[in-house]
Amino acid sequence: MDHELELPDSTRALGEYRGILAVDVHCFGRHNDAQQKMITDLLPEIIQQSASRAGLPQLWDGHFRAPRGDGYLFGFHVDLVSAVVDRFFDALQGAMRQRAAQFRAAEITLRVRTSLHLGPVQSFDALLTDSPSGKVMVDTGRMVDADSVRALLDHSDPNVTFVASVISNAVMEHVVRAGRTARKPSEFVEAPLQVDAKDYSGVGYLRVPAPSQKLLSSGLLFGQPEPDPEPTAEKRAIAGTANDVHGRADNVAQTHDVSGGINQGMQNRGIVVKGNGNTTAGHGIDQSKDKQEFSGHFYTHGDANFGPSSGRRINTDDTVGR
């Protein structure tokens, strides 16, 4: 065995399972310097107050607490995840609504997006960094930035809806669907999570403690990015691999190489001949009577009838001009 290829023990270690919570200020950059300072000064107090109201004071003093400028990232014992799902987000909504008038007086609209994840977290040196690294940490940060979560606040009343939350598939499967919460799976809406700038995509489960405006009338998925629609059968046929035709081709929609004649009749639907000159004929060209045009080269090894204005003139005595 080549011992030089072995990983160090610190890299092999899976780590301990932790709950990871992200709290991020919505539209933080729209505020000026003085307003941003007020937000960063008061947000920790609001989060700590919310944790206490939810009966989770240990959330604030958990495994780690890392400020992120416009938010916070928390790591805590895995047994607290159920209580966070059941109580923390609603307590945060209540605490922020109670402070709303104070922020409005400073022309601040304070709202937050939150994400909750669950997974193995490795140990870290608190003297060098304020939080561990790894996929669980990264994914928690990506979730809170997803367009689906942002849309919840963009399409709700800023004076009513102060918190938008998303939980990961791991939390849904191992905590909510496992029956470890008072809340039921039906209280959440599954949604794709996409962060194009970070090349991230996943699935999360949305919930808003106090929905308003479009979230009430049209649901939590209102205004969110739509997935690309499935192509129709006709588009799939056109976009599919072209065919090679040996012999005469009648009523061809799309081919690659044709050995023989092409007869499209009078349908005037257009035909694409790929290869042997890459020539397109049919609609999109001047098809006026008796007009003769050539574009590219035709190598069809036989008669090629592209319609009445195809470059070969049809005589009135029904014989083909040569």
C-alpha positions in Angstrom: 0.0 0.0 0.0 1.2 3.5 -0.9 1.1 5.3 2.5 1.6 8.7 0.7 -2.0 8.4 -0.7 -3.6 7.9 2.7 -5.7 10.7 4.0 -4.9 12.2 7.4 -7.3 11.2 10.3 -8.6 14.8 10.5 -9.8 14.5 6.9 -11.4 11.1 7.3 -13.4 12.1 10.3 -17.1 12.5 9.5 -17.7 14.9 12.4 -20.7 15.3 14.7 -24.2 15.8 13.5 -25.3 19.4 14.2 -28.3 21.6 13.4 -27.2 24.6 11.3 -29.3 27.7 11.2 -28.7 30.8 9.0 -30.3 34.1 9.5 -29.8 36.7 6.7 -31.1 40.2 6.4 -33.2 40.7 3.3 -32.1 43.6 1.1 -29.4 44.7 3.5 -27.5 46.6 0.8 -30.4 49.0 0.2 -29.7 50.7 3.5 -27.1 53.4 4.1 -24.2 53.1 6.4 -26.0 54.4 9.5 -29.0 52.2 8.9 -26.8 49.1 8.4 -25.0 49.8 11.6 -28.3 50.0 13.5 -29.3 46.7 11.9 -26.1 44.9 12.9 -26.2 46.4 16.4 -29.8 45.3 17.1 -30.1 42.0 15.2 -28.2 39.9 17.7 -30.4 41.2 20.5 -33.5 40.3 18.4 -32.3 36.8 17.7 -31.3 36.1 21.3 -34.7 37.4 22.5 -36.4 35.1 20.0 -34.4 32.1 21.1 -35.4 32.8 24.7 -39.1 33.2 23.8 -39.0 29.9 22.0 -37.5 28.2 25.1 -34.2 27.8 23.3 -31.6 29.9 25.1 -28.9 27.3 24.3 -29.4 28.1 20.6 -27.6 31.4 21.1 -24.8 29.8 23.1 -24.6 26.6 21.1 -21.7 24.8 19.3 -20.8 28.0 17.5 -22.2 31.5 16.6 -20.7 33.2 13.6 -21.6 36.8 12.5 -21.8 37.2 8.8 -22.1 41.0 8.5 -25.7 41.0 7.3 -26.7 37.9 9.3 -25.6 35.0 11.6 -24.8 31.4 11.3 -25.4 29.1 14.2 -24.4 25.5 15.0 -26.2 23.7 17.8 -27.0 20.2 19.3 -28.9 18.1 16.9 -31.6 17.4 19.5 -32.7 21.0 19.3 -33.6 20.9 15.6 -37.2 19.8 16.3 -37.8 22.8 18.7 -36.3 25.2 16.2 -38.8 23.9 13.5 -41.7 24.2 15.9 -41.0 27.4 17.7 -38.0 29.6 16.7 -39.2 31.0 13.4 -42.5 32.1 14.8 -40.8 33.6 17.9 -38.5 35.5 15.5 -41.5 36.8 13.5 -43.1 38.1 16.7 -39.9 39.8 18.0 -39.3 41.5 14.7 -42.9 42.7 14.3 -42.6 44.2 17.8 -39.5 46.1 16.8 -40.9 47.2 13.4 -42.0 50.7 14.5 -38.5 51.4 15.9 -36.9 50.5 12.6 -39.4 52.3 10.5 -38.6 55.5 12.4 -35.1 55.2 11.0 -36.5 54.4 7.6 -35.3 50.8 7.9 -37.3 47.8 6.6 -35.9 44.9 8.6 -36.9 41.5 7.3 -34.9 38.2 7.4 -34.6 35.0 5.4 -33.7 31.9 7.4 -32.6 28.4 6.5 -32.2 25.2 8.7 -30.1 22.3 7.8 -28.8 19.1 9.5 -25.6 17.1 8.9 -22.1 16.2 10.0 -19.8 19.1 11.0 -16.1 18.7 11.7 -14.3 20.3 14.6 -12.6 23.6 14.1 -10.0 25.7 15.9 -12.0 28.6 17.4 -8.7 30.7 17.6 -8.4 30.6 13.8 -12.0 30.7 12.6 -15.5 31.3 13.9 -17.2 28.3 12.3 -16.3 25.0 10.6 -16.1 24.4 6.9 -17.7 21.7 4.7 -20.6 21.0 2.5 -23.3 21.2 5.2 -22.1 24.7 6.0 -22.0 25.8 2.4 -25.4 24.4 1.6 -27.0 26.2 4.5 -25.7 29.5 3.2 -26.8 28.7 -0.3 -30.3 27.8 0.8 -31.0 31.1 2.5 -29.9 32.9 -0.7 -32.1 31.0 -3.1 -34.5 32.9 -5.3 -37.4 30.8 -4.0 -36.8 32.1 -0.4 -36.2 35.7 -1.6 -39.5 35.6 -3.5 -41.4 34.9 -0.2 -40.5 38.4 1.1 -40.6 40.1 -2.3 -44.3 39.2 -2.7 -45.5 39.9 0.8 -46.4 42.9 2.9 -43.2 44.3 4.5 -45.2 45.5 7.4 -46.6 42.1 8.2 -44.3 39.3 6.9 -40.9 39.7 8.6 -39.5 36.1 8.3 -39.3 33.6 5.5 -37.9 30.2 6.3 -36.7 27.1 4.4 -35.7 23.8 5.8 -33.5 21.2 4.0 -34.6 17.8 2.7 -32.6 16.3 5.6 -34.6 18.2 8.2 -37.8 17.3 6.4 -37.0 13.6 6.2 -35.3 12.9 9.5 -37.2 15.4 11.7 -40.6 16.5 10.3 -41.7 13.4 8.4 -40.2 11.2 11.1 -42.8 12.6 13.5 -40.3 14.5 15.7 -42.1 17.8 15.4 -45.5 19.1 16.2 -45.6 20.7 12.8 -46.7 18.5 9.9 -45.2 18.1 6.4 -48.4 19.7 5.0 -47.4 23.0 6.6 -44.4 23.3 4.2 -44.2 23.7 0.4 -41.6 21.9 -1.6 -39.7 24.2 -3.9 -36.5 24.1 -6.1 -33.6 26.1 -4.7 -31.4 27.9 -7.2 -28.5 30.3 -6.8 -27.1 30.8 -10.2 -24.2 33.0 -9.1 -23.0 30.2 -6.8 -23.8 27.4 -9.2 -26.1 25.8 -6.6 -29.3 23.9 -7.0 -31.3 21.8 -4.5 -34.7 21.2 -3.0 -36.1 22.9 0.1 -39.4 23.2 2.0 -40.8 26.7 2.5 -42.8 28.1 5.4 -43.8 31.7 6.4 -44.9 32.2 9.9 -47.1 35.2 8.9 -48.0 35.1 5.2 -49.6 38.2 3.6 -50.5 39.7 0.2 -49.8 37.3 -2.7 -48.6 34.6 -0.4 -52.2 34.4 0.9 -54.1 34.9 -2.3 -51.8 32.8 -4.6 -49.7 30.6 -2.3 -46.1 30.4 -1.3 -44.9 29.6 -4.8 -46.3 32.8 -6.3 -43.7 34.7 -8.4 -41.0 32.1 -8.0 -38.7 31.1 -10.9 -40.5 28.6 -13.2 -38.6 25.5 -14.3 -38.0 25.3 -18.1 -41.0 23.8 -19.7 -40.8 20.4 -21.4 -40.3 20.7 -25.1 -43.2 19.6 -27.3 -43.1 16.5 -29.4 -42.7 18.7 -32.5 -39.8 20.6 -31.0 -38.2 17.4 -29.8 -38.4 16.0 -33.3 -36.9 19.1 -34.9 -34.2 19.4 -32.2 -33.4 15.6 -32.3 -30.7 14.0 -34.3 -31.1 14.3 -38.1 -31.7 11.2 -40.2 -29.8 9.8 -43.1 -32.1 8.9 -46.0 -31.1 6.4 -48.7 -33.3 6.5 -51.7 -36.2 8.8 -52.4 -37.4 11.0 -49.5 -41.1 12.0 -49.6 -42.5 14.7 -47.2 -39.2 15.0 -45.3 -39.2 17.3 -42.2 -35.5 16.9 -41.4 -32.7 14.9 -42.8 -28.9 14.7 -42.8 -27.7 13.1 -46.0 -30.1 12.2 -48.8 -29.1 9.8 -51.5 -31.9 10.1 -54.1 -34.7 12.5 -54.7 -36.6 14.8 -52.3 -40.2 15.4 -53.0 -41.9 17.8 -50.6 -45.0 18.4 -52.8 -46.9 21.6 -52.4 -47.2 21.7 -48.5 -44.8 24.7 -48.3 -43.9 23.7 -44.7 -40.2 24.2 -45.2 -37.5 21.6 -45.4 -34.0 21.5 -44.1 -31.2 19.7 -45.9 -28.2 19.2 -43.7 -24.9 18.2 -45.0 -23.7 18.4 -48.6 -23.8 22.2 -48.6 -26.0 23.0 -45.6 -28.9 24.5 -47.7 -32.2 25.6 -46.2 -35.2 25.8 -48.5 -38.9 26.4 -48.0 -40.6 29.2 -46.0 -38.4 32.1 -45.2 -37.3 32.5 -48.8 -38.7 34.5 -51.7 -41.2 32.1 -53.3 -42.7 34.5 -55.9 -43.7 33.0 -59.3 -41.0 32.2 -61.8 -38.2 33.4 -59.5 -35.1 31.3 -59.7 -32.6 31.3 -56.9 -29.6 29.1 -55.9 -28.0 29.1 -52.5 -25.1 26.9 -51.6 -24.6 23.6 -53.4 -27.0 20.7 -53.9 -25.6 17.2 -53.9 -28.7 15.0 -53.9 -27.7 12.4 -56.4 -31.1 12.5 -58.1 -34.1 14.8 -58.6 -34.6 17.4 -55.9 -38.0 19.1 -56.0 -38.3 21.8 -53.4 -41.5 23.4 -54.6 -42.6 25.7 -57.3 -39.8 28.3 -56.7 -37.0 26.0 -55.9 -34.5 27.0 -58.5 -35.8 24.7 -61.2 -38.5 26.2 -63.4 -41.6 24.2 -64.2 -42.7 24.7 -67.8 -46.4 25.2 -68.7 -46.3 22.0 -70.7 -45.6 20.2 -67.4 -42.1 19.2 -68.6 -39.1 20.0 -66.5 -36.9 22.7 -68.0 -33.3 21.8 -68.3 
